[in-house]
Amino acid sequence: MNQTIQIAVCGAHMQGLPLNHQLLSLEAVFIKTCKTVVGYRLFDVPQKLPPRPGMLKDSTSPYALALEVWEMPLENFGAFMVQIASPLCIGTVFLEDGSSVYGFLCEADALKGAEEISQYGGWRNYLTCKDQ
């Protein structure tokens, strides 16, 4: 039986961005672009190279955030997990279509004093606006 796991990525692991190679090297396949449900916040995580966001579940937030869903063989998931640098972690992410997948979240303590970028709707939009 070929088992897989779906993973939502919201930053540097997205297509064409600096850490996407980690997914590709573990045989992950792009599934779709979508959004979270309303109730997430996004921050520019300080002092991380390459730059990356931290997503935080916050039911009081009016924002839904853009992300990508990837699928990888379950046996490769452990190798993926050991590459995830603190303060990022994997948790349950709720999608706009009512489903949920595992995905990147961030420890709240690491975001104290970080720039909130939720208003951009996602990491790509933030990078585009930041570079202009």
Disulfide bonds with the S-S distance in Angstrom:
none
